[in-house]
Amino acid sequence: MRSIDHFAPHVFPAEQGEGLFRSHSHESDEITLILKGEGYYTSQGQNVPVAAGDLILIPSALFHGFVCLKAWKGISVHYSGTEIPAYCQFLLEHAYQQNPGQILIARLSRTHLARVVTAIRLMEEESSRERVHDLSCDLMRNALETVLLSYHMSAAGAPRLSKTNAATERDDTETIQDALQEIHRTYHTPLKIADLAARHFLSESIFRKKFAAYTGVSPKQYIISLRLKEAKRLLRHTHKPIEFISSEVGFTSSSRFHDLFVKHVGATPLEWRKQARQ
């Protein structure tokens, strides 16, 4: 996390103009939760009303603004979208793909609002520790997943087209997107390509072909790359033993993890960890 900031109930001073419009951009991604008040968020033709209970996702480098119309308060979380855990990255990227280059807003139910508030407070508490414990990283991962899952469940639009009405190309896209979500959610478990294919009612050969056409790599290579990427994140940000990280990201053998890491990264896990922390 780059920062977690609270904004207190306020409207801008009258001498500056009631509801003064503020605009800016930043290098980090942003999640903002509105707890009280009303206003607007704007960006590239957007002018979206927001109110208490709204969860807002803002991609990095997007020039955006807001105006407060009724005294509000809330919490903003700034973080690097490229440094968060694998499943969180998938959830974030999937959200941005729906409306590229825009501010995304979801109205939370009372239940989801309570979950998100608890999750953000947990992230704030763990990130404020003088010495971040490895378990703190796990707690923050779970908390961020809760926030992003709550966004997706609350922002869900119309149901997908049925298989009988959708075009074949659209069906293929949805199939691989569903498979990618499963991979990102369960990459640390013993994943079998045949099982992935079967769950989507495809032969293994057809599934491999469609997956490679969509992602540019085979399912096996995608899973390996994802595991190594998550391993690098853990090596950089935690003090967990390398053997533990190997198992945590889904490798059944620490020697295989070592060999694949050297092959793809060009250094041993220990060497890379030392270099990454310099």
C-alpha positions as CSV (number, residue, x, y, z in Angstrom):
1,M,0.0,0.0,0.0
2,R,1.3,3.5,-0.9
3,S,-1.1,5.3,1.5
4,I,-4.5,5.0,3.2
5,D,-6.1,8.4,3.8
6,H,-9.3,9.6,5.5
7,F,-11.2,12.6,4.3
8,A,-13.3,14.2,7.0
9,P,-16.8,15.7,6.6
10,H,-16.4,19.0,4.7
11,V,-17.4,21.2,1.8
12,F,-14.8,23.6,0.5
13,P,-14.7,27.1,2.0
14,A,-17.1,29.6,0.5
15,E,-14.4,32.0,-0.4
16,Q,-12.9,29.3,-2.6
17,G,-16.2,28.5,-4.1
18,E,-18.8,26.1,-2.7
19,G,-18.2,22.6,-3.9
20,L,-14.9,23.7,-5.6
21,F,-13.9,21.3,-8.3
22,R,-10.6,19.5,-7.7
23,S,-8.7,17.5,-10.4
24,H,-5.5,15.6,-10.4
25,S,-3.8,12.3,-11.4
26,H,-1.4,10.0,-9.6
27,E,1.0,7.1,-10.4
28,S,-0.8,4.7,-8.0
29,D,-4.2,3.0,-8.5
30,E,-6.9,4.2,-6.1
31,I,-9.8,2.7,-4.3
32,T,-12.1,5.3,-2.6
33,L,-15.1,4.4,-0.3
34,I,-17.7,7.2,0.3
35,L,-19.1,6.9,3.8
36,K,-21.1,10.1,4.0
37,G,-22.2,12.9,1.7
38,E,-22.8,13.4,-2.0
39,G,-20.9,14.8,-5.0
40,Y,-19.6,14.0,-8.5
41,Y,-16.5,12.2,-9.9
42,T,-15.4,13.2,-13.4
43,S,-13.0,11.9,-16.0
44,Q,-12.8,12.1,-19.8
45,G,-16.5,12.8,-20.5
46,Q,-17.7,11.1,-17.3
47,N,-19.7,13.0,-14.8
48,V,-20.9,10.4,-12.3
49,P,-22.9,11.2,-9.1
50,V,-21.6,9.5,-6.0
51,A,-23.0,9.1,-2.5
52,A,-22.6,7.2,0.7
53,G,-22.0,3.5,0.1
54,D,-20.2,4.0,-3.3
55,L,-17.0,2.2,-3.9
56,I,-14.8,3.9,-6.6
57,L,-11.9,2.4,-8.6
58,I,-9.5,4.8,-10.3
59,P,-6.7,3.5,-12.6
60,S,-3.2,5.0,-12.3
61,A,-2.3,8.0,-14.4
62,L,-6.0,8.8,-15.1
63,F,-6.7,12.5,-14.9
64,H,-9.8,12.8,-12.8
65,G,-11.7,15.2,-10.5
66,F,-14.3,15.4,-7.9
67,V,-16.7,18.0,-6.5
68,C,-18.3,17.7,-3.0
69,L,-21.9,18.9,-3.0
70,K,-22.9,17.6,0.5
71,A,-20.4,17.3,3.2
72,W,-18.8,13.9,2.9
73,K,-16.2,11.7,4.4
74,G,-14.6,8.5,3.3
75,I,-11.4,6.5,2.9
76,S,-8.9,6.4,-0.1
77,V,-6.4,3.6,-0.6
78,H,-3.5,4.2,-3.0
79,Y,-1.5,1.2,-4.2
80,S,0.6,-0.2,-7.0
81,G,-1.6,-2.4,-9.2
82,T,1.5,-4.2,-10.5
83,E,2.6,-5.2,-7.0
84,I,-0.5,-6.7,-5.5
85,P,-1.2,-10.4,-5.3
86,A,-2.0,-12.4,-8.4
87,Y,-5.8,-12.9,-7.8
88,C,-6.2,-9.2,-6.8
89,Q,-4.4,-8.2,-10.0
90,F,-6.8,-10.3,-12.0
91,L,-9.9,-8.8,-10.3
92,L,-8.6,-5.3,-10.9
93,E,-7.6,-5.9,-14.5
94,H,-11.0,-7.5,-15.2
95,A,-12.8,-4.5,-13.7
96,Y,-10.7,-2.1,-15.8
97,Q,-11.3,-4.1,-19.0
98,Q,-15.1,-3.5,-18.7
99,N,-14.7,0.3,-19.2
100,P,-11.0,1.1,-20.1
101,G,-9.7,4.5,-19.0
102,Q,-12.7,5.4,-16.8
103,I,-13.6,5.7,-13.2
104,L,-15.5,2.7,-12.0
105,I,-18.2,3.0,-9.4
106,A,-20.3,0.3,-7.6
107,R,-23.1,0.9,-5.1
108,L,-22.5,-1.4,-2.1
109,S,-25.3,-3.1,-0.2
110,R,-25.3,-2.8,3.6
111,T,-23.6,-6.2,3.9
112,H,-20.9,-5.4,1.4
113,L,-20.3,-2.0,2.8
114,A,-19.7,-3.4,6.3
115,R,-17.2,-6.0,4.7
116,V,-15.3,-3.3,2.8
117,V,-15.1,-1.0,5.8
118,T,-13.7,-3.8,7.9
119,A,-11.3,-4.9,5.2
120,I,-9.9,-1.3,4.7
121,R,-9.5,-0.8,8.4
122,L,-7.6,-4.1,8.6
123,M,-5.3,-3.0,5.7
124,E,-4.7,0.4,7.5
125,E,-3.9,-1.3,10.8
126,E,-1.5,-3.8,9.2
127,S,0.3,-1.3,7.0
128,S,0.8,1.1,9.9
129,R,2.9,-1.5,11.8
130,E,6.6,-0.4,12.2
131,R,7.7,-3.9,11.2
132,V,5.3,-5.6,8.8
133,H,5.0,-9.3,9.7
134,D,4.8,-11.9,6.9
135,L,1.3,-12.7,8.2
136,S,0.4,-9.1,7.9
137,C,1.0,-9.4,4.1
138,D,-1.4,-12.4,4.0
139,L,-4.1,-10.5,6.0
140,M,-3.7,-7.5,3.6
141,R,-4.0,-9.8,0.6
142,N,-7.3,-11.3,2.0
143,A,-8.6,-7.8,2.8
144,L,-7.9,-6.4,-0.7
145,E,-9.5,-9.5,-2.2
146,T,-12.6,-8.8,-0.1
147,V,-12.7,-5.2,-1.3
148,L,-12.3,-6.1,-5.0
149,L,-14.7,-9.1,-4.8
150,S,-17.3,-6.8,-3.2
151,Y,-16.9,-4.3,-6.0
152,H,-17.5,-7.0,-8.6
153,M,-20.5,-8.5,-6.9
154,S,-22.0,-5.0,-6.5
155,A,-21.1,-3.7,-10.0
156,A,-22.5,-6.8,-11.8
157,G,-24.6,-5.7,-14.8
158,A,-27.0,-7.7,-17.0
159,P,-26.6,-11.5,-17.0
160,R,-24.3,-12.9,-19.7
161,L,-25.9,-14.0,-23.0
162,S,-26.8,-17.6,-23.0
163,K,-24.7,-20.0,-25.1
164,T,-27.5,-20.4,-27.6
165,N,-27.7,-16.6,-28.3
166,A,-24.1,-15.5,-28.1
167,A,-21.7,-15.5,-31.0
168,T,-19.0,-18.2,-31.0
169,E,-16.2,-15.7,-30.6
170,R,-17.9,-14.2,-27.6
171,D,-18.4,-17.7,-26.1
172,D,-14.7,-18.4,-26.6
173,T,-13.7,-15.2,-24.9
174,E,-16.0,-15.9,-21.9
175,T,-14.7,-19.4,-21.6
176,I,-11.1,-18.4,-21.5
177,Q,-11.9,-15.5,-19.1
178,D,-13.6,-17.9,-16.8
179,A,-10.6,-20.3,-17.0
180,L,-8.2,-17.4,-16.3
181,Q,-10.2,-16.4,-13.2
182,E,-10.0,-20.0,-12.0
183,I,-6.3,-20.1,-12.6
184,H,-5.7,-16.8,-10.8
185,R,-7.8,-17.9,-7.9
186,T,-6.3,-21.4,-7.6
187,Y,-2.8,-21.2,-9.1
188,H,-1.3,-22.4,-5.8
189,T,-3.2,-25.7,-6.0
190,P,-2.4,-28.8,-8.2
191,L,-4.0,-27.5,-11.4
192,K,-4.5,-29.9,-14.3
193,I,-5.2,-28.7,-17.8
194,A,-7.4,-31.6,-18.5
195,D,-9.6,-30.7,-15.5
196,L,-9.8,-27.1,-16.6
197,A,-10.9,-28.1,-20.1
198,A,-13.5,-30.6,-18.8
199,R,-15.0,-28.0,-16.5
200,H,-15.6,-25.8,-19.6
201,F,-16.9,-28.8,-21.7
202,L,-14.0,-28.8,-24.0
203,S,-11.5,-31.4,-25.0
204,E,-8.0,-30.7,-23.7
205,S,-6.6,-30.1,-27.2
206,I,-9.3,-27.6,-28.1
207,F,-9.0,-25.9,-24.8
208,R,-5.2,-25.5,-25.2
209,K,-5.7,-24.1,-28.7
210,K,-8.3,-21.5,-27.6
211,F,-6.3,-20.6,-24.6
212,A,-3.1,-20.0,-26.6
213,A,-5.1,-18.0,-29.2
214,Y,-6.4,-15.7,-26.4
215,T,-3.3,-15.3,-24.2
216,G,-0.4,-16.0,-26.6
217,V,1.0,-18.8,-24.4
218,S,0.0,-22.3,-23.4
219,P,-2.0,-22.9,-20.2
220,K,1.0,-24.6,-18.6
221,Q,3.3,-21.7,-19.4
222,Y,0.7,-19.2,-18.2
223,I,0.4,-21.0,-14.8
224,I,4.2,-21.3,-14.4
225,S,4.6,-17.6,-15.2
226,L,1.9,-16.6,-12.8
227,R,3.5,-18.7,-10.0
228,L,6.9,-17.2,-10.6
229,K,5.5,-13.7,-10.6
230,E,3.8,-14.3,-7.3
231,A,7.0,-15.9,-6.0
232,K,8.9,-12.8,-6.9
233,R,6.4,-10.6,-5.0
234,L,6.7,-12.8,-1.9
235,L,10.5,-12.8,-2.2
236,R,10.6,-9.0,-2.4
237,H,8.0,-8.2,0.3
238,T,8.3,-11.0,2.9
239,H,10.9,-12.9,4.8
240,K,9.3,-16.2,4.2
241,P,11.7,-19.1,3.6
242,I,12.3,-19.9,-0.1
243,E,11.1,-23.5,0.3
244,F,7.9,-22.1,1.9
245,I,7.3,-19.7,-1.0
246,S,7.8,-22.5,-3.5
247,S,5.0,-24.5,-1.9
248,E,2.8,-21.5,-1.3
249,V,2.7,-20.6,-5.0
250,G,2.0,-24.1,-6.1
251,F,5.2,-25.9,-6.9
252,T,5.3,-29.4,-5.5
253,S,9.1,-29.6,-5.6
254,S,11.5,-26.8,-4.3
255,S,14.1,-28.1,-6.8
256,R,11.7,-27.6,-9.7
257,F,10.9,-24.2,-8.5
258,H,14.6,-23.4,-8.3
259,D,15.2,-24.7,-11.8
260,L,12.3,-22.8,-13.4
261,F,13.1,-19.6,-11.5
262,V,16.7,-19.7,-12.9
263,K,15.5,-20.5,-16.4
264,H,12.9,-17.7,-16.5
265,V,14.5,-15.1,-14.3
266,G,18.2,-15.7,-14.8
267,A,19.1,-15.8,-11.2
268,T,18.4,-18.1,-8.2
269,P,15.5,-17.2,-5.9
270,L,18.1,-16.2,-3.2
271,E,20.1,-14.1,-5.6
272,W,17.0,-12.4,-6.9
273,R,15.8,-11.6,-3.4
274,K,19.1,-10.0,-2.4
275,Q,19.1,-7.9,-5.6
276,A,15.5,-6.9,-5.3
277,R,16.1,-5.5,-1.8
278,Q,19.1,-3.5,-2.5
